[in-house]
Amino acid sequence: MAIRLNLYQIAVAIVFLFIFQPADLQAQSDGPVRWTKDGNHFYQIAEGAIVEIDAQNPASKTVIISKEMLTPSGKEPLVIKHFSFSGDGHKVLIMTNTKKVWRYETRGDYWIYDMAAKTLNQVGKDQPASSLMFAKFSPDGEKVAFVSEHNIYVEIISTAAVKPLTTDGTKKLINGTFDWAYEEEFFCRDGFRWSPDSKHIAYWQIDASKTKNYLMINNTDSIYPFVTPVEYPVAGEPPSPYKIGVVSVSGGATQWMDIPTDPVLHSYVPRMEWAANNTELIIQHLNRQQNQSRLMRCTVSNGKSTTIYMESDPAWIDILPLWDDDYSNGGWDWLNNGSEFLWASEKDGWRHLYRISRDGKKEKLITSGTYDVMNIRAIDEKSGYIYFLASPVNATQKYLYRTKLDGSGKAERLSPANESGTHEYDVSPNGKLALHAFSNYYTEPVSEVVSLPDHKALNGAENVNNALAKADPSKSNVEFFKVKTQDGVEMDGWMQKPDHFDPSKKYPVVFYVYGEPWGQEVRDEYGVNYNYLYQGDMAKDGYIYVSIDNRGTPVPKGREWRKAIYRNIGLLNIRDQAMAAKEVLKRPYIDTSRVAVWGWSGGGSSTLNLMFQYPEIYKTGIAIAAVGNQLSYDNIYQERYMGVPISEESRSYFIKGSPVTYAKNLRGNLLYIHGTGDDNVHYQNAELLINELIRYNKQFQMMSYPNRTHAISEGEGTSLHLATLFTNYLKEHCPPGAR
């Protein structure tokens, strides 16, 4: 359920485009900011060029590669999607002409600009247009490797000679990248790694030949409908088998690593890197249930693998990219010249960081206390500090901390005490500077450059303090609250009250819900209350708007909070939401006859379950792209949180949590919306649900969007139509305004 739609997050991503990518400690990770090695400057895309910015004087910009330099002979200038530097900083790899692969634009064309020779040359120019993926320089800067049409290639930069390293790739035998499920749920996209000496490439091979296809019917793009197949292992189906191989860049056979797996259930390898040398790989191996993690070193010469560190959890184990997106592009943090590495675990009840020795026999706790590490922002080994985000007191907020890498001392908060809210940082490699972004529910997003550890805004440009001085919380109609249910569960929530609120009158309430382990909705950030589907202003029209985070949502409240939902999606989260709503509805100014709930994806599933399981509370629901039957969703996501449905008992958890099981209880007004081209939550879910509603003569309204994906954003007029539909239905069945 990797896709959740939240327009606030989209807006913030645009506002903070230069900062919302985590610190780039590796020269080639994707993102709009590249720090220089000394940590005093960074590079950005600006007006079609690449500029260098003095971090201590952000107004100072130097164009290092102009649009003219990026203009091939007789063509328009290249539009830069991503860029990366060679190790010596003399060459720049430009990605352009990009195309989507499911979610992201990971296919495109690549060009190299040589700053010394002042030349611009295309990489892999004999390959089909926009077919190259994940191109990256070798560490020595002499070669570029890339994936094209499921095979891996290496190009010698000086001669433009291209050599295929694999030749057996097909749509079903995938080299150097991944199938749908790995990409969606493990964030695995870039599937190959250069060795430090530039002589070998390690890569994944995914065999999807036995993975069944979901068949999506396209009725809109030709007179005769056609089928789009997607290899998609649903819950209970085995995943596509993997191999990890190493091949010489001079060619020859691949040496496959010998990684044990269950011959029936199979297993996963979501992370793989070179083990800080040229002779070994390190991998994370998960069993099918995803509740046992083994870190293994693999000898490249013979493929032998050895388990060095093992961990298990009664529920599931989160891999790092699930909570720290800096790891979505790979990476492994080695310390002490490769004799140790950084690792995260929840084994003491909180997500903390450890130093693990190379052989796995020694470990040292770096962070400690009753708080979760939310993200890692930088490792400054030279000064002996690690920088991370956490919020020990208020789970709706986020602050920068640092602590000693050797585990001595306590975590030190660097975000100023007067700046209550949500902070983001892109910390320089030397730990002395950071790009800082801030907002809270009443302060619009603002950014600045600060020095660390004193957190002083440079050049007197105290943008955050100035913004806070001008902001007035009394002018915001948003408030944060805690609600304790009859079950003794305390949850965080936010409430937006109507303009000109009169507590002696009664208002309708609309609950926005997600409720699954993928999303936190109650965050002290500006615009968190914005309903992107409502045409108009909910507060002005007279709605109370509320969102609450139940147990199982990924908030920094410890392992027990997050994993209480194991085998209980569709039950525990639904009861938490309903019991919290009952407490909210006790407020005298809420009209209990006008109670609505809506959500998208996992939030759509929650909406259906709330309408069906607690029809006495919720009178109107709008569910979008919902999972109607959990057995129809992909195995990696659903099995992680619900177990593997291989027995009658284990299947019962899926059935008990599925909206179709309770559809017969519908009493209120339901609008169901789904795109027929949804490759994530397939349209089959809509028809399974509709069948149950028909069986019990439950009347409802339904809108299908032809050939639209999970985002329901494609096609002229789609977004406006969806917003109009949403708004009209809400106003008709849950009328706004005080009474």
C-alpha positions in Angstrom: 0.0 0.0 0.0 2.9 2.3 -0.8 0.8 5.0 -2.4 -1.2 7.3 -0.1 -2.4 10.6 -1.4 -2.0 13.7 0.7 -1.9 16.9 -1.1 -0.2 18.7 1.8 2.8 16.4 1.4 2.8 17.1 -2.3 2.7 20.8 -1.8 5.4 20.7 0.8 7.6 18.6 -1.5 7.3 21.4 -4.1 7.9 24.2 -1.6 10.9 22.4 -0.1 12.1 20.8 -3.2 15.7 21.7 -2.5 15.7 20.4 1.0 13.3 17.5 1.4 15.7 14.9 0.0 17.9 13.5 2.9 21.5 14.5 3.1 23.5 13.3 0.2 26.6 11.7 1.7 27.1 9.6 -1.4 27.9 11.5 -4.5 25.4 9.7 -6.8 22.1 9.5 -4.9 19.1 11.0 -6.5 17.7 14.3 -5.4 17.9 18.0 -6.2 20.8 18.8 -3.9 24.4 17.7 -4.1 26.8 18.7 -1.3 30.4 19.3 -2.2 32.8 16.9 -0.5 34.1 19.7 1.9 30.5 20.4 3.0 30.7 24.1 2.4 28.9 24.3 -1.0 26.1 22.5 -2.7 24.9 22.1 -6.3 21.3 22.6 -7.6 19.4 22.8 -10.8 18.4 26.4 -11.5 16.7 27.6 -14.6 17.9 24.7 -16.7 21.5 25.0 -15.5 23.6 23.5 -12.7 24.7 26.0 -10.2 27.1 25.9 -7.2 25.9 27.7 -4.1 28.0 28.8 -1.1 26.0 27.3 1.8 27.2 30.2 4.1 26.0 32.7 1.6 23.1 31.2 -0.3 22.6 34.3 -2.4 26.0 33.6 -4.0 25.4 31.3 -7.1 27.9 30.3 -9.7 26.8 28.6 -12.9 29.1 25.6 -13.5 27.1 24.0 -16.4 25.0 26.4 -18.4 22.0 25.6 -20.7 24.3 26.3 -23.6 26.7 23.6 -22.4 23.8 21.2 -22.2 22.6 21.8 -25.8 23.4 19.0 -28.2 24.3 20.1 -31.7 21.1 21.1 -33.6 18.8 20.3 -30.6 17.1 22.0 -27.7 18.9 22.2 -24.3 18.6 19.1 -22.2 16.0 19.3 -19.5 17.7 18.0 -16.3 15.8 15.5 -14.3 18.7 14.3 -12.2 22.5 14.8 -12.2 25.5 13.3 -10.5 29.2 13.9 -10.5 32.1 11.5 -11.1 34.4 10.9 -8.2 36.9 13.4 -9.3 34.2 16.0 -10.0 35.3 16.5 -13.6 32.3 14.9 -15.3 28.6 15.2 -14.8 26.0 12.6 -15.7 22.7 14.1 -16.8 19.3 12.3 -16.9 16.8 13.7 -19.3 13.8 12.8 -21.4 12.4 10.7 -18.6 9.4 8.2 -18.6 7.5 6.6 -15.8 8.0 3.1 -14.7 4.9 2.6 -12.5 5.4 5.4 -9.9 8.5 7.3 -10.8 10.4 8.5 -13.9 13.2 6.0 -13.7 13.7 5.5 -17.5 15.3 8.1 -19.7 18.3 9.2 -21.7 21.7 10.0 -20.1 24.4 12.4 -21.2 27.9 13.1 -19.9 29.3 16.6 -19.8 33.1 16.7 -19.4 33.9 20.0 -17.7 37.6 19.8 -18.7 37.1 18.9 -22.4 33.8 20.9 -22.5 32.1 18.1 -24.4 28.6 16.6 -24.2 28.0 13.0 -25.3 25.1 10.7 -25.0 25.4 7.4 -23.1 24.1 4.2 -24.7 23.1 6.1 -27.7 22.3 2.9 -29.7 19.7 1.8 -27.1 16.1 2.7 -27.6 15.1 6.2 -26.6 14.3 6.7 -22.9 15.2 3.1 -22.1 18.2 3.7 -19.8 17.8 3.2 -16.1 20.0 4.0 -13.0 23.0 5.0 -15.0 26.0 5.8 -12.7 29.7 6.4 -12.9 32.2 3.8 -11.8 34.1 4.9 -8.7 37.2 5.5 -10.9 35.1 7.8 -13.2 36.2 5.9 -16.4 33.0 4.0 -17.0 29.2 4.2 -16.8 26.9 1.3 -16.1 23.2 1.3 -16.9 20.2 -1.0 -17.3 18.2 -1.1 -20.6 15.4 -3.5 -21.4 16.2 -5.8 -18.5 19.9 -6.1 -19.2 23.0 -4.4 -17.7 25.6 -2.6 -19.8 28.9 -0.9 -19.3 30.2 1.9 -21.4 33.8 3.0 -21.5 33.6 6.8 -21.5 36.8 7.5 -23.4 35.8 5.3 -26.4 32.0 5.1 -26.1 32.4 1.3 -26.4 29.4 -0.5 -24.8 29.5 -4.0 -23.5 26.4 -6.0 -22.4 27.1 -7.8 -19.0 23.9 -9.7 -19.2 22.0 -10.9 -22.3 19.2 -13.1 -21.0 17.0 -10.3 -19.7 13.3 -10.3 -20.6 10.1 -8.9 -19.1 10.0 -11.9 -16.9 13.7 -12.4 -16.2 14.8 -9.0 -14.8 18.4 -8.0 -14.4 19.5 -4.9 -12.5 16.0 -3.8 -11.5 12.9 -5.4 -10.0 9.4 -6.6 -10.4 6.3 -4.7 -9.4 6.1 -6.0 -5.8 9.8 -5.4 -4.9 9.6 -1.9 -6.4 6.3 -1.0 -4.7 6.8 -2.4 -1.2 10.6 -2.6 -0.7 11.4 0.6 -2.7 13.9 -1.5 -4.7 14.4 0.1 -8.1 18.1 0.5 -8.7 19.3 -3.2 -8.8 23.0 -3.1 -9.4 26.1 -1.8 -7.5 29.7 -1.0 -8.6 32.5 -2.6 -6.7 34.8 0.0 -5.1 37.6 -0.8 -7.5 35.3 -0.4 -10.5 36.1 -4.0 -11.8 32.8 -5.8 -11.0 29.1 -5.2 -10.7 26.9 -6.9 -8.2 23.2 -7.1 -9.2 19.8 -8.6 -8.5 18.1 -11.0 -11.0 14.3 -11.4 -10.4 12.6 -14.4 -12.0 8.9 -13.4 -12.5 8.2 -16.2 -14.9 6.0 -18.1 -12.5 4.4 -15.1 -10.9 0.8 -14.8 -12.0 -0.4 -11.8 -13.9 -3.1 -9.5 -12.9 -4.9 -8.6 -16.2 -6.0 -5.0 -16.5 -8.4 -4.3 -19.3 -7.8 -1.1 -21.3 -11.1 0.0 -22.9 -10.1 3.6 -23.8 -6.9 3.6 -25.8 -8.2 1.7 -28.9 -11.4 0.6 -30.5 -10.7 -3.0 -29.5 -10.0 -3.4 -25.8 -6.7 -4.9 -24.8 -5.2 -6.4 -21.8 -2.3 -5.0 -19.7 -0.6 -7.8 -17.7 1.2 -7.0 -14.4 3.2 -9.7 -12.6 1.6 -9.4 -9.2 1.9 -12.0 -6.4 -1.2 -11.6 -4.1 -1.2 -12.6 -0.5 -0.6 -16.3 -0.2 1.3 -16.5 -3.5 5.1 -17.0 -3.4 7.2 -14.0 -4.4 9.3 -13.9 -7.5 12.6 -15.7 -6.8 15.7 -13.6 -6.7 19.4 -14.2 -7.4 22.3 -12.1 -6.4 25.2 -12.2 -8.8 28.6 -10.6 -9.5 30.0 -10.1 -13.0 33.2 -8.7 -14.2 33.0 -5.5 -16.3 35.3 -7.1 -18.8 32.6 -9.7 -19.4 32.2 -13.4 -18.6 30.0 -15.6 -16.5 28.1 -14.3 -13.4 29.1 -15.8 -10.1 25.9 -16.4 -8.2 25.8 -16.1 -4.4 24.6 -19.1 -2.5 21.8 -17.7 -0.4 19.6 -20.3 1.4 15.8 -19.9 0.9 12.7 -21.8 1.7 11.9 -23.9 -1.3 8.2 -23.6 -0.8 7.6 -20.2 0.9 10.7 -18.5 -0.6 12.3 -15.4 0.9 13.4 -11.8 0.1 16.7 -9.9 -0.2 15.6 -6.2 -0.1 19.1 -4.8 0.5 22.5 -5.6 -1.0 25.8 -3.7 -1.1 29.5 -4.2 -1.3 30.9 -4.9 2.1 33.4 -2.0 2.2 35.8 -4.0 0.1 36.1 -5.7 -3.3 35.8 -9.3 -2.2 32.5 -9.5 -0.3 28.9 -8.4 -0.5 26.6 -7.8 2.5 22.9 -8.5 2.2 19.8 -8.4 4.3 17.8 -11.6 4.0 14.2 -11.7 5.1 12.1 -14.9 5.5 8.7 -14.9 3.8 6.9 -13.9 7.0 9.3 -10.9 7.2 9.7 -11.5 11.0 13.3 -12.8 10.8 16.2 -10.8 9.4 19.6 -12.2 8.6 22.6 -10.1 7.6 24.9 -12.2 5.5 28.4 -11.7 4.0 28.9 -13.3 0.6 32.3 -14.1 -0.8 32.4 -12.9 -4.4 34.9 -15.5 -5.7 32.9 -18.6 -4.8 29.4 -17.3 -3.7 29.6 -18.7 -0.2 27.4 -16.9 2.3 27.7 -16.6 6.1 25.1 -15.2 8.5 26.7 -12.7 10.8 23.7 -11.1 12.5 20.2 -12.3 13.1 17.1 -10.7 14.5 13.5 -11.7 14.9 10.3 -10.0 15.9 6.9 -11.6 16.9 5.2 -9.3 14.4 7.5 -8.0 11.5 10.8 -6.3 10.9 10.9 -3.0 9.2 13.7 -2.5 6.7 15.4 0.9 6.8 13.7 2.3 3.6 10.3 1.9 5.3 11.1 4.7 7.7 14.2 6.5 6.3 13.8 7.2 2.6 17.5 8.0 2.2 18.0 4.2 1.9 15.6 3.8 -0.9 18.5 4.2 -3.3 20.7 1.7 -1.5 23.5 2.4 0.8 25.1 0.8 3.8 26.8 2.9 6.5 30.3 1.5 7.3 32.3 2.8 10.3 35.9 2.5 11.5 37.4 1.7 8.1 34.8 -1.0 7.3 35.3 -2.9 10.6 31.8 -1.9 11.8 28.5 -0.8 10.4 25.4 1.1 11.5 22.2 -0.8 12.1 18.7 0.0 13.4 16.5 -2.2 15.6 13.3 -2.1 17.7 14.4 -5.0 19.9 14.3 -2.9 23.1 10.9 -1.5 22.3 12.1 1.6 20.5 13.8 2.2 17.2 17.4 2.7 18.1 20.8 2.7 16.3 23.6 0.2 17.0 27.2 -0.3 15.9 27.7 -3.8 14.7 31.1 -5.4 14.2 31.9 -6.8 10.8 31.6 -10.3 12.0 28.4 -9.5 13.9 29.8 -10.7 17.2 29.8 -7.3 18.9 27.2 -4.6 19.1 27.1 -1.2 20.8 23.9 0.8 21.4 24.4 4.4 20.1 21.0 5.9 20.9 19.0 5.0 24.0 15.9 6.1 25.8 12.1 6.1 25.4 12.0 7.6 21.9 12.3 6.5 18.3 14.9 7.5 15.8 12.7 8.9 13.0 15.3 9.5 10.3 19.1 9.5 10.1 20.3 12.8 8.7 24.1 12.5 8.7 27.0 10.6 10.0 30.1 12.7 10.8 32.6 10.0 11.7 35.5 12.5 11.8 33.9 14.4 14.6 32.3 11.3 16.1 28.6 12.3 15.8 25.5 11.0 14.2 22.6 13.4 13.4 19.0 12.1 13.5 15.4 13.3 13.8 13.3 12.4 16.8 10.5 13.7 19.0 10.5 12.1 22.4 7.7 14.3 23.9 5.3 15.0 21.1 4.7 12.4 18.4 3.2 14.9 16.0 6.4 16.9 15.7 10.0 16.3 14.6 13.4 17.8 15.7 17.1 17.4 15.0 19.3 15.6 17.5 22.8 14.4 17.6 24.7 12.0 19.8 28.1 10.4 20.0 28.8 7.6 17.6 30.5 5.6 20.3 27.3 5.6 22.3 28.6 7.7 25.2 26.5 10.6 26.5 22.9 11.5 25.8 21.2 12.7 22.7 21.4 16.5 22.3 18.6 18.4 20.7 19.8 20.9 18.2 16.5 22.3 17.0 15.8 25.5 19.1 13.4 25.1 22.0 11.2 28.0 20.8 10.6 26.4 17.4 7.8 23.9 18.2 6.7 22.0 15.1 8.2 19.9 12.4 11.7 20.4 11.2 13.6 18.9 8.2 17.3 19.0 7.6 19.8 18.3 4.9 23.0 18.1 6.9 26.4 18.7 5.1 28.9 15.9 5.0 31.1 17.6 7.7 28.2 18.1 10.0 28.8 21.9 10.2 26.0 23.2 8.1 22.4 22.2 7.3 19.6 23.3 5.0 16.8 23.7 7.4 13.0 23.7 6.7 10.3 24.4 9.3 6.6 24.7 9.7 3.9 24.1 12.2 0.1 24.2 12.0 0.0 28.0 12.1 3.3 28.9 10.5 3.8 28.6 6.7 6.8 26.6 5.5 10.1 28.5 5.7 13.7 27.6 5.1 17.2 28.8 6.0 20.8 27.7 6.2 22.1 27.1 9.7 25.4 26.3 11.3 25.7 23.2 13.6 25.7 22.4 16.4 24.7 25.9 17.5 21.8 26.1 15.0 22.5 29.7 14.0 21.0 31.1 10.9 23.7 32.3 8.6 24.1 35.9 7.5 21.5 37.0 10.0 18.8 35.5 7.8 16.8 34.0 10.7 13.9 33.1 8.5 12.3 30.6 10.9 12.4 33.0 13.9 11.1 35.8 11.8 8.2 33.6 10.5 7.3 32.5 14.0 7.3 36.1 15.2 4.8 37.1 12.5 2.6 33.9 12.9 -0.3 34.1 15.2 -1.7 30.7 16.5 -4.9 32.5 17.6 -5.7 33.1 14.0 -5.6 29.4 13.1 -8.8 27.4 13.4 -6.8 24.2 13.8 -6.2 22.6 17.2 -4.4 19.5 18.2 -5.9 17.3 20.9 -5.6 13.9 22.6 -8.5 11.5 22.9 -8.6 8.5 25.3 -11.1 5.8 24.4 -13.0 3.4 26.6 -10.3 0.8 25.8 -7.7 3.0 27.5 -6.0 3.9 24.2 -4.8 7.5 23.9 -4.5 8.9 20.4 -3.4 12.2 18.9 -5.7 14.1 16.6 -6.2 17.5 14.9 -9.5 19.4 14.5 -10.2 22.2 12.1 -13.2 24.2 13.3 -15.4 26.3 11.1 -14.9 30.0 10.6 -16.9 32.1 13.0 -17.3 29.0 15.2 -20.3 29.2 17.6 -20.0 26.6 20.4 -23.7 26.9 21.1 -24.6 25.5 17.6 -24.1 22.1 16.1 -21.9 21.4 13.1 -21.3 18.4 10.8 -18.0 16.6 11.2 -15.9 14.9 8.5 -13.2 12.4 9.6 -10.2 11.9 7.3 -8.6 8.5 7.9 -5.8 6.4 6.7 -5.2 4.0 9.7 -2.7 1.5 8.3 1.0 1.0 9.0 2.0 3.2 6.0 0.8 6.6 7.0 0.8 9.2 9.8 -1.8 11.9 9.4 -1.6 13.9 12.6 1.5 16.0 12.1 2.2 19.5 13.4 2.8 20.9 9.9 1.3 23.7 8.0 -1.6 22.7 5.8 -2.0 19.3 7.4 -5.8 20.0 7.5 -6.1 20.8 3.8 -8.6 18.6 2.0 -7.4 18.5 -1.5 -10.6 17.0 -2.9 -13.0 19.6 -1.5 -13.9 22.4 -3.9 -14.0 25.4 -1.7 -13.2 26.0 1.9 -14.5 23.4 4.4 -14.0 25.8 7.4 -15.8 28.7 5.6 -18.7 26.4 4.5 -19.2 25.2 8.1 -17.6 21.8 8.5 -15.6 20.4 11.4 -12.7 18.4 9.9 -10.9 15.8 12.0 -8.1 13.3 11.7 -6.8 10.8 14.3 -3.9 8.4 14.3 -4.8 5.0 15.7 -2.5 2.2 16.9 -0.6 0.6 14.0 0.2 3.9 12.3 3.9 4.6 12.0 4.2 7.4 14.6 7.2 7.6 17.0 5.5 6.0 20.0 7.5 2.8 20.1 7.3 -0.7 18.8 4.3 -1.7 20.8 2.2 1.1 19.4 3.2 0.4 15.8 2.9 -3.4 15.9 -0.2 -3.8 18.0 -2.0 -4.0 14.6 -0.2 -7.3 13.6 -2.9 -9.6 12.2 -5.5 -7.0 13.1 -5.7 -4.6 10.1 -9.4 -4.0 9.6 -10.2 -4.7 13.2 -7.9 -3.0 15.8 -7.4 0.2 13.7 -11.1 0.4 13.0 -12.1 0.0 16.6 -9.5 2.6 17.6 -10.9 5.1 15.1 -14.6 4.4 16.0 -14.0 4.6 19.7 -12.1 7.8 19.3 -14.9 9.2 17.1 -17.4 8.4 19.9 -15.4 10.5 22.3 -15.1 13.4 19.8 -18.9 13.2 19.1 -19.5 13.9 22.8 -18.6 17.5 22.2 -21.8 19.5 22.4 -21.2 21.4 19.2 -21.0 18.3 16.9 -24.2 17.2 15.1 -24.1 13.4 15.5 -26.7 13.1 12.6 -24.1 14.5 10.2 -21.0 12.4 10.5 -18.9 11.6 7.5 -15.6 9.7 6.9 -13.4 9.5 3.9 -10.0 8.0 2.8 -8.0 6.8 -0.1 -6.2 3.5 -0.6 -5.7 2.1 2.9 -7.8 5.0 4.1 -10.5 3.8 1.6 -10.4 0.4 3.2 -10.7 2.0 6.7 -13.6 4.1 5.5 -15.5 1.0 4.3 -14.8 -0.9 7.5 -15.9 2.0 9.6 -19.2 2.4 7.6 -19.8 -1.4 7.8 -18.7 -2.2 11.3 -19.9 1.0 13.1 -22.9 2.1 11.0 -24.4 3.7 14.1 -21.6 6.3 14.2 -20.8 7.1 10.5 -23.7 8.2 8.4 -21.8 9.1 5.1 -18.6 7.6 3.6 -16.5 8.3 0.6 -14.0 5.5 -0.1 -11.5 5.7 -2.9 -9.3 2.9 -4.3 -9.9 0.7 -1.3 -8.8 -2.9 -0.7 -12.1 -4.7 -0.4 -10.6 -8.1 0.2 -7.1 -8.3 1.8 -6.4 -11.6 0.0 -6.4 -9.6 -3.3 -3.5 -7.3 -2.3 0.2 -7.9 -2.9 2.0 -10.4 -0.7 4.9 -8.2 0.5 2.7 -5.6 2.1 -0.3 -7.7 3.3 1.8 -10.6 4.6 4.2 -8.3 6.5 1.3 -7.0 8.6 -1.1 -10.0 8.6 1.1 -13.1 8.3 1.2 -15.6 5.5 -2.3 -17.0 4.6 -1.3 -20.7 4.2 -3.7 -22.3 6.7 -7.4 -21.9 7.5 -6.5 -20.0 10.7 -4.0 -17.6 9.0 -6.5 -16.9 6.2 -9.1 -16.1 8.7 -7.2 -12.9 9.8 -7.4 -11.6 6.3 -11.1 -12.4 6.0 -12.0 -10.9 9.4 -10.3 -7.6 8.5 -11.7 -7.2 5.0 -14.6 -4.8 4.2 -16.4 -7.4 2.0 -17.0 -9.4 5.2 -19.1 -6.6 6.7 -20.7 -5.1 3.6 -24.1 -6.5 4.6 -24.1 -4.0 7.5 -24.2 -0.9 5.4 -26.8 1.6 6.6 -25.6 5.0 5.6 -24.7 6.8 2.4 -21.7 5.3 0.5 -19.8 6.7 -2.5 -17.2 4.2 -3.8 -14.6 5.4 -6.3 -12.0 3.4 -8.2 -9.8 3.6 -11.3 -10.1 0.7 -13.7 -6.4 0.9 -14.6 -5.2 0.7 -10.9 -2.1 -1.5 -10.9 -1.8 -1.2 -7.1 -5.2 -1.8 -5.6 -6.8 -3.6 -8.6 -10.3 -2.8 -9.8 -11.2 -6.3 -8.9 -11.6 -5.0 -5.3 -14.4 -2.7 -6.5 -16.3 -5.6 -8.1 -15.8 -7.9 -5.2 -17.3 -5.2 -2.9 -20.1 -4.4 -5.3 -21.1 -8.1 -5.5 -21.5 -8.2 -1.7 -23.5 -4.9 -1.6 -25.8 -6.2 -4.3 -26.3 -9.6 -2.5 -27.7 -7.8 0.5 -29.6 -5.1 -1.4 -27.4 -2.3 -0.1 -27.9 0.8 -2.1 -24.8 2.9 -2.8 -23.3 5.2 -5.4 -20.2 4.2 -7.4 -17.9 6.0 -9.9 -15.3 4.1 -11.9 -12.6 6.2 -13.7 -11.7 4.4 -17.0 -8.1 3.3 -17.3 -7.0 5.6 -14.4 -4.3 4.4 -12.0 -4.3 4.4 -8.2 -3.8 8.1 -8.3 -6.8 8.8 -10.5 -5.0 11.7 -12.0 -4.5 10.8 -15.7 -6.6 12.3 -18.4 -8.0 15.7 -19.2 -10.5 16.9 -16.6 -10.0 13.9 -14.2 -8.9 15.8 -11.1 -11.6 18.4 -11.4 -14.2 15.8 -12.0 -13.1 13.8 -9.0 -13.1 16.9 -6.7 -16.5 17.9 -8.0 -17.9 14.5 -7.4 -16.5 14.4 -3.9 -17.7 17.8 -2.9 -21.2 17.4 -4.3 -21.7 14.1 -2.6 -20.5 15.3 0.7 -22.6 18.4 0.6 -25.7 16.4 -0.4 -25.4 13.7 2.2 -23.6 15.6 5.0 -24.8 19.2 4.6 -22.4 21.9 5.8 -23.2 24.7 8.2 -24.3 25.3 11.8 -27.8 24.4 13.1 
